[in-house]
Amino acid sequence: MRAKERVEHAKELLDEVGIGGERLEMYHIGASDAPLWAERVEEMTERVRRLGPNPLRVIRAQRARKIEEDVSRSGNSQES
């Protein structure tokens, strides 16, 4: 029960920081239930593909490109 509560809390935190709690899931699968494990792996793989890249990485990459463009522009204007 503690693990389930912690996962739910972690999902809330991921939502708060903008990553998305749906990227995290907890399953109860017995060691002898390989077909169910494979099913859940496929489910999560499809979910992650649907959700796309980590939104924070996308934002960070956009900011980095903007900084590079700004630096490039300021460098060009100083040369003139």
C-alpha positions in Angstrom: 0.0 0.0 0.0 2.9 2.4 0.7 4.4 1.8 -2.7 1.0 2.6 -4.3 0.7 5.8 -2.3 4.2 6.8 -3.2 3.6 6.2 -6.9 0.4 8.3 -6.8 2.3 11.1 -5.0 5.0 10.9 -7.6 2.4 11.1 -10.4 1.0 14.3 -8.8 4.5 15.8 -8.6 5.2 14.9 -12.2 2.0 16.7 -13.2 2.9 19.7 -11.1 6.3 20.1 -12.7 4.9 19.7 -16.2 6.2 16.3 -17.1 2.9 14.5 -16.8 1.9 11.8 -14.2 0.7 9.5 -17.0 4.3 8.7 -17.7 4.5 6.7 -14.5 2.5 3.6 -13.7 2.6 0.8 -11.1 1.5 -2.7 -11.9 1.1 -5.8 -9.8 2.4 -8.7 -11.8 3.5 -12.1 -10.6 6.9 -13.4 -11.6 5.2 -16.3 -13.4 2.9 -14.1 -15.5 5.2 -13.3 -18.4 2.3 -12.7 -20.9 0.8 -10.0 -18.6 4.2 -8.4 -18.1 4.7 -8.3 -21.9 1.3 -6.8 -22.3 2.0 -4.0 -19.8 5.4 -3.3 -21.4 3.6 -2.9 -24.8 1.0 -0.7 -23.1 3.6 1.6 -21.6 5.7 1.7 -24.7 2.6 2.9 -26.7 1.7 5.4 -24.0 5.2 6.9 -24.1 5.2 7.1 -27.9 1.8 8.8 -27.8 2.9 11.3 -25.1 6.1 12.2 -27.0 9.3 13.5 -25.6 9.7 14.9 -22.1 8.1 18.3 -22.3 10.8 19.9 -20.1 13.5 18.7 -22.5 11.6 20.2 -25.4 11.3 23.5 -23.6 15.0 23.4 -22.6 16.0 22.7 -26.2 13.9 25.6 -27.5 15.5 27.9 -25.0 19.0 26.8 -25.9 18.3 27.4 -29.6 16.9 30.9 -28.8 20.0 31.7 -26.8 22.3 30.5 -29.6 20.3 32.6 -32.1 20.5 35.7 -29.8 24.3 35.2 -29.3 24.8 34.7 -33.0 22.8 37.9 -33.8 24.6 40.0 -31.2 28.0 38.7 -32.4 27.1 39.6 -36.0 25.9 43.1 -35.0 29.2 43.8 -33.1 31.3 42.8 -36.2 29.5 45.5 -38.3 
